[in-house]
């Protein structure tokens, strides 16, 4: 009996020492995301995600979905502009669609996506009146919290607190800030803020709509964006690969790690650590260097925009556009080309994701479309930079954002599009993280 006990202990220790942490996998270089073949089997994706083909003002909107991972490993999928959510069990099997039932027993209309879980209840993003709806796991309404601003991100903390990245447009300024909201009392405490004069925002190239194939065999009107904007010294949004990177499109990123609230600033690379009551504990600076978008690179982007717009003029006119308006826009684009005289700093990172081991993954601004290089920080002993790696996947086109990728027990649960698909490409998938 003693020999058996010793053998069992030895096998347990062997398993423990051979099991790799996520950090060890990152340190080896490129990380392979391998779909778990046994997950989410048997789902009829054309039916489960039929809203993938939604459009709004002739623009595709069906991929504006996000996932929420529940404590038992089941997943809820948010559908933008719909009054219901999709529930999948811990094995990825579709269970049902459900909504929020009010005190009257009727289902609430015009509800927003679920932003997180707190006190065994869901809480939604804000509606256009600043209301956050809280309801239990069965869809029964619990309470409403009200905020007097718009939000970019909300995450639950401990102690019945919610951290919020908010923004407000004032008459002459734009205010970006981070606040902590008390779930019980609705009390709010702003812990960080930044003001930008509205006059500092300048549009260099306007976005245009053109006819373009959507990949599903249909030609639809889509936003063909060659938008190029900046505020004083910082890029806001422009042609890939640097889209949605700063200003209102790159607010602070937040995560809850080791009972601390981490606030990371893309513009400066500064990492602020707060306790759950909003008291600043420490400051760190991202160690990798900043990059600039050179004058030459900006001009190449602008020239490409002019070339593409020129090629699409006839299609725009055929679809109802004005010849005079198109000529005016083209002339402005050419004038703007001559106004590009200074380099523009590129934000230090684009996205931040917390893994299930408590590491923070900071994804750098991509140098090419689809690039996803990331640097890893661990928040032990005040936080430090550890290594650099990247994700690769043979089967899926990766969309790397916290709303579409969630770590749990060493796996990544994700909402991604399949590269080779005979129908609807959107899938709920669980990735094994390996080298």
NULO-580785 format. One record per residue (C-alpha): residue number from 1; residue in one letter; z, x, y. Coordinates in steps of 0.5 Angstrom, whole numbers, m for minus. Example, Ala and Ser with C-alpha at 12.3 -4.5 7.8 and 13.67 -1.06 7.14 Angstrom:
BEGIN
PT  pos  code      Z      X      Y
PT    1     A     16     25     m9
PT    2     S     14     27     m2
***
This chain:
BEGIN
PT  pos  code      Z      X      Y
PT    1     X      0      0      0
PT    2     X      2      6      5
PT    3     X     m5      9      3
PT    4     X     m9      2      5
PT    5     X     m5      2     12
PT    6     X     m7      9     13
PT    7     X    m14      8     12
PT    8     X    m14      2     16
PT    9     X    m11      5     22
PT   10     X    m16     11     21
PT   11     X    m22      6     21
PT   12     X    m19      3     27
PT   13     X    m18      9     31
PT   14     X    m25     12     29
PT   15     X    m28      5     32
PT   16     X    m24      6     38
PT   17     X    m26     13     39
PT   18     X    m34     12     38
PT   19     X    m34      6     42
PT   20     X    m37      7     49
PT   21     X    m35      5     55
PT   22     X    m40      3     60
PT   23     X    m39      9     65
PT   24     X    m41     13     59
PT   25     X    m47     10     58
PT   26     X    m49     10     65
PT   27     X    m48     18     65
PT   28     X    m53     19     60
PT   29     X    m58     17     65
PT   30     X    m63     11     64
PT   31     X    m60      4     61
PT   32     X    m64      0     57
PT   33     X    m63     m8     57
PT   34     X    m64    m10     50
PT   35     X    m64    m18     49
PT   36     X    m59    m21     44
PT   37     X    m64    m24     39
PT   38     X    m58    m29     37
PT   39     X    m57    m31     44
PT   40     X    m60    m38     47
PT   41     X    m64    m39     41
PT   42     X    m67    m46     40
PT   43     X    m67    m48     47
PT   44     X    m73    m52     50
PT   45     X    m74    m48     56
PT   46     X    m80    m52     59
PT   47     X    m75    m58     59
PT   48     X    m68    m54     60
PT   49     X    m71    m51     66
PT   50     X    m77    m56     68
PT   51     X    m75    m55     76
PT   52     X    m78    m48     75
PT   53     X    m84    m51     78
PT   54     X    m81    m54     84
PT   55     X    m84    m53     91
PT   56     X    m81    m55     98
PT   57     X    m86    m55    104
PT   58     X    m92    m53     98
PT   59     X    m88    m46     97
PT   60     X    m85    m45     90
PT   61     X    m77    m46     90
PT   62     X    m76    m47     82
PT   63     X    m73    m39     81
PT   64     X    m68    m41     87
PT   65     X    m62    m41     81
PT   66     X    m56    m38     80
PT   67     X    m51    m37     74
PT   68     X    m43    m38     74
PT   69     X    m40    m35     68
PT   70     X    m34    m39     65
PT   71     X    m28    m36     62
PT   72     X    m30    m38     55
PT   73     X    m36    m35     56
PT   74     X    m40    m41     57
PT   75     X    m45    m41     63
PT   76     X    m47    m46     68
PT   77     X    m54    m46     72
PT   78     X    m54    m48     79
PT   79     X    m61    m51     81
PT   80     X    m63    m51     88
PT   81     X    m64    m58     92
PT   82     X    m62    m62     86
PT   83     X    m55    m66     85
PT   84     X    m54    m63     78
PT   85     X    m52    m57     74
PT   86     X    m54    m54     67
PT   87     X    m48    m52     62
PT   88     X    m50    m47     56
PT   89     X    m44    m46     51
PT   90     X    m42    m39     49
PT   91     X    m48    m38     45
PT   92     X    m53    m40     50
PT   93     X    m54    m46     47
PT   94     X    m56    m52     52
PT   95     X    m51    m57     52
PT   96     X    m52    m62     58
PT   97     X    m53    m63     65
PT   98     X    m48    m66     69
PT   99     X    m46    m67     76
PT  100     X    m40    m68     81
PT  101     X    m36    m75     80
PT  102     X    m32    m78     86
PT  103     X    m26    m82     86
PT  104     X    m30    m88     86
PT  105     X    m33    m86     79
PT  106     X    m40    m85     82
PT  107     X    m44    m78     82
PT  108     X    m44    m75     89
PT  109     X    m51    m73     92
PT  110     X    m53    m67     96
PT  111     X    m49    m62     92
PT  112     X    m49    m55     93
PT  113     X    m49    m50     88
PT  114     X    m43    m47     85
PT  115     X    m40    m41     88
PT  116     X    m34    m39     83
PT  117     X    m28    m41     80
PT  118     X    m21    m42     82
PT  119     X    m15    m45     80
PT  120     X    m19    m48     74
PT  121     X    m23    m51     78
PT  122     X    m31    m50     81
PT  123     X    m32    m49     88
PT  124     X    m39    m50     91
PT  125     X    m42    m47     97
PT  126     X    m42    m50    104
PT  127     X    m46    m56    106
PT  128     X    m49    m57    112
PT  129     X    m43    m60    115
PT  130     X    m39    m54    113
PT  131     X    m36    m57    107
PT  132     X    m34    m54    100
PT  133     X    m33    m59     94
PT  134     X    m28    m57     89
PT  135     X    m28    m60     82
PT  136     X    m26    m59     75
PT  137     X    m29    m57     69
PT  138     X    m31    m64     67
PT  139     X    m34    m65     74
PT  140     X    m29    m69     77
PT  141     X    m28    m69     84
PT  142     X    m21    m65     86
PT  143     X    m21    m64     94
PT  144     X    m26    m61    100
PT  145     X    m25    m55    104
PT  146     X    m28    m55    111
PT  147     X    m31    m48    114
PT  148     X    m34    m48    121
PT  149     X    m39    m43    120
PT  150     X    m45    m41    115
PT  151     X    m44    m37    109
PT  152     X    m47    m31    105
PT  153     X    m43    m30     99
PT  154     X    m36    m33     97
PT  155     X    m32    m30     91
PT  156     X    m25    m32     88
PT  157     X    m19    m27     89
PT  158     X    m12    m28     86
PT  159     X     m7    m32     89
PT  160     X    m11    m38     90
PT  161     X    m15    m34     96
PT  162     X    m23    m34     97
PT  163     X    m26    m28    100
PT  164     X    m32    m31    104
PT  165     X    m38    m27    108
PT  166     X    m40    m31    114
PT  167     X    m44    m32    120
PT  168     X    m45    m36    126
PT  169     X    m50    m36    131
PT  170     X    m48    m36    138
PT  171     X    m51    m37    145
PT  172     X    m52    m30    146
PT  173     X    m49    m27    140
PT  174     X    m49    m27    132
PT  175     X    m43    m26    129
PT  176     X    m42    m23    122
PT  177     X    m35    m23    119
PT  178     X    m31    m23    112
PT  179     X    m25    m28    112
PT  180     X    m20    m30    107
PT  181     X    m19    m37    106
PT  182     X    m13    m40    102
PT  183     X    m15    m45     97
PT  184     X     m9    m49     98
PT  185     X     m8    m50    105
PT  186     X    m15    m48    108
PT  187     X    m12    m43    112
PT  188     X    m17    m37    114
PT  189     X    m16    m30    116
PT  190     X    m22    m26    119
PT  191     X    m21    m19    116
PT  192     X    m28    m16    119
PT  193     X    m33    m17    124
PT  194     X    m39    m15    127
PT  195     X    m43    m18    133
PT  196     X    m50    m17    135
PT  197     X    m54    m19    141
PT  198     X    m59    m24    140
PT  199     X    m64    m21    145
PT  200     X    m64    m15    140
PT  201     X    m68    m18    135
PT  202     X    m75    m17    136
PT  203     X    m81    m20    131
PT  204     X    m86    m15    130
PT  205     X    m91    m19    125
PT  206     X    m90    m26    124
PT  207     X    m90    m29    116
PT  208     X    m97    m33    114
PT  209     X    m98    m38    109
PT  210     X   m104    m36    105
PT  211     X   m107    m39     98
PT  212     X   m105    m35     92
PT  213     X   m104    m36     85
PT  214     X    m97    m37     83
PT  215     X    m98    m34     76
PT  216     X    m98    m40     72
PT  217     X   m105    m42     73
PT  218     X   m105    m46     79
PT  219     X   m107    m44     86
PT  220     X   m102    m46     91
PT  221     X   m100    m45     98
PT  222     X    m94    m40     98
PT  223     X    m91    m35    104
PT  224     X    m95    m29    104
PT  225     X    m90    m25    108
PT  226     X    m91    m19    112
PT  227     X    m85    m20    116
PT  228     X    m83    m14    120
PT  229     X    m77    m14    124
PT  230     X    m71    m10    127
PT  231     X    m65    m10    131
PT  232     X    m62     m4    135
PT  233     X    m64      2    130
PT  234     X    m64     m3    123
PT  235     X    m69     m6    119
PT  236     X    m68    m13    118
PT  237     X    m74    m15    113
PT  238     X    m81    m12    112
PT  239     X    m86    m12    107
PT  240     X    m84    m10    100
PT  241     X    m81     m5     98
PT  242     X    m76     m6    104
PT  243     X    m75    m14    104
PT  244     X    m69    m17    106
PT  245     X    m65    m11    107
PT  246     X    m61    m12    114
PT  247     X    m58    m16    119
PT  248     X    m57    m23    117
PT  249     X    m61    m21    111
PT  250     X    m56    m15    109
PT  251     X    m49    m18    110
PT  252     X    m43    m14    108
PT  253     X    m42    m15    100
PT  254     X    m36    m16     97
PT  255     X    m33    m16     90
PT  256     X    m26    m16     87
PT  257     X    m23    m10     83
PT  258     X    m17     m8     81
PT  259     X    m13    m14     85
PT  260     X    m17    m11     91
PT  261     X    m22    m14     95
PT  262     X    m28     m9     96
PT  263     X    m32    m10    103
PT  264     X    m38     m5    103
PT  265     X    m43     m5    109
PT  266     X    m50     m4    107
PT  267     X    m52     m1    115
PT  268     X    m47      5    115
PT  269     X    m45      6    107
PT  270     X    m38      5    109
PT  271     X    m33      2    103
PT  272     X    m27     m2    106
PT  273     X    m21     m4    101
PT  274     X    m16     m9    102
PT  275     X    m11    m13     99
PT  276     X    m11    m20     97
PT  277     X     m8    m22    104
PT  278     X    m13    m18    108
PT  279     X     m9    m12    110
PT  280     X    m13     m6    110
PT  281     X    m11      0    105
PT  282     X    m17      5    105
PT  283     X    m24      7    108
PT  284     X    m29     11    104
PT  285     X    m36     13    105
PT  286     X    m42     13    101
PT  287     X    m44     20     99
PT  288     X    m51     19     98
PT  289     X    m55     20    104
PT  290     X    m59     15    109
PT  291     X    m66     15    109
PT  292     X    m71     13    115
PT  293     X    m77      9    115
PT  294     X    m82     14    119
PT  295     X    m87     12    124
PT  296     X    m92     14    119
PT  297     X    m89      9    114
PT  298     X    m88      3    119
PT  299     X    m96      4    121
PT  300     X    m98      4    114
PT  301     X    m94     m3    113
PT  302     X    m97     m5    119
PT  303     X   m104     m3    118
PT  304     X   m104     m6    111
PT  305     X   m101    m13    114
PT  306     X   m107    m13    119
PT  307     X   m112    m11    113
PT  308     X   m109    m17    109
PT  309     X   m109    m22    114
PT  310     X   m116    m20    116
PT  311     X   m118    m22    109
PT  312     X   m115    m28    109
PT  313     X   m117    m31    115
PT  314     X   m123    m35    112
PT  315     X   m118    m38    107
PT  316     X   m113    m40    113
PT  317     X   m118    m43    117
PT  318     X   m121    m47    111
PT  319     X   m114    m50    109
PT  320     X   m113    m52    116
PT  321     X   m112    m46    120
PT  322     X   m114    m45    127
PT  323     X   m120    m40    129
PT  324     X   m117    m39    136
PT  325     X   m110    m38    133
PT  326     X   m112    m33    127
PT  327     X   m115    m29    132
PT  328     X   m109    m29    137
PT  329     X   m104    m27    131
PT  330     X   m109    m22    129
PT  331     X   m109    m19    136
PT  332     X   m102    m19    137
PT  333     X   m101    m15    130
PT  334     X   m106    m10    133
PT  335     X   m102     m9    139
PT  336     X    m95     m9    135
PT  337     X    m98     m3    131
PT  338     X    m98      1    138
PT  339     X    m91     m1    139
PT  340     X    m89      3    133
PT  341     X    m86     10    136
PT  342     X    m79     11    133
PT  343     X    m76     12    125
PT  344     X    m72      6    123
PT  345     X    m66      7    119
PT  346     X    m66      4    112
PT  347     X    m59      1    109
PT  348     X    m56      5    104
PT  349     X    m56      0     99
PT  350     X    m59     m7     97
PT  351     X    m54    m10     92
PT  352     X    m47     m9     89
PT  353     X    m45    m11     82
PT  354     X    m38    m11     79
PT  355     X    m39     m9     71
PT  356     X    m34    m12     66
PT  357     X    m30     m5     66
PT  358     X    m29     m5     73
PT  359     X    m34      0     76
PT  360     X    m38     m2     82
PT  361     X    m46     m1     82
PT  362     X    m49      0     88
PT  363     X    m57     m1     88
PT  364     X    m60      4     93
PT  365     X    m66      1     97
PT  366     X    m72      1     92
PT  367     X    m78      6     94
PT  368     X    m83      2     90
PT  369     X    m83     m5     88
PT  370     X    m79     m6     82
PT  371     X    m75      0     82
PT  372     X    m68     m1     81
PT  373     X    m64      6     81
PT  374     X    m56      5     82
PT  375     X    m50      9     84
PT  376     X    m44      8     80
PT  377     X    m37      8     84
PT  378     X    m30      7     80
PT  379     X    m24      4     84
PT  380     X    m19      8     81
PT  381     X    m15     13     85
PT  382     X    m18     10     91
PT  383     X    m25     10     89
PT  384     X    m30     15     88
PT  385     X    m38     16     86
PT  386     X    m39     18     79
PT  387     X    m46     18     77
PT  388     X    m53     15     78
PT  389     X    m57     11     73
PT  390     X    m62      6     73
PT  391     X    m64     m1     69
PT  392     X    m70     m1     64
PT  393     X    m72     m7     60
PT  394     X    m79     m8     56
PT  395     X    m79    m16     56
PT  396     X    m76    m18     62
PT  397     X    m78    m18     70
PT  398     X    m71    m16     72
PT  399     X    m68    m19     78
PT  400     X    m62    m15     80
PT  401     X    m57    m19     84
PT  402     X    m50    m22     83
PT  403     X    m53    m29     83
PT  404     X    m57    m27     77
PT  405     X    m53    m22     73
PT  406     X    m46    m22     71
PT  407     X    m42    m17     66
PT  408     X    m38    m20     61
PT  409     X    m34    m16     55
PT  410     X    m40    m11     56
PT  411     X    m46    m15     56
PT  412     X    m50    m18     62
PT  413     X    m51    m25     62
PT  414     X    m57    m26     66
PT  415     X    m62    m31     69
PT  416     X    m69    m27     68
PT  417     X    m77    m29     67
PT  418     X    m80    m27     61
PT  419     X    m86    m22     62
PT  420     X    m90    m25     56
PT  421     X    m89    m33     56
PT  422     X    m94    m38     54
PT  423     X    m90    m43     58
PT  424     X    m84    m43     63
PT  425     X    m82    m36     63
PT  426     X    m75    m37     66
PT  427     X    m70    m36     61
PT  428     X    m62    m35     60
PT  429     X    m61    m28     57
PT  430     X    m56    m24     54
PT  431     X    m57    m16     55
PT  432     X    m54    m11     51
PT  433     X    m53     m5     55
PT  434     X    m55      1     51
PT  435     X    m59      8     52
***
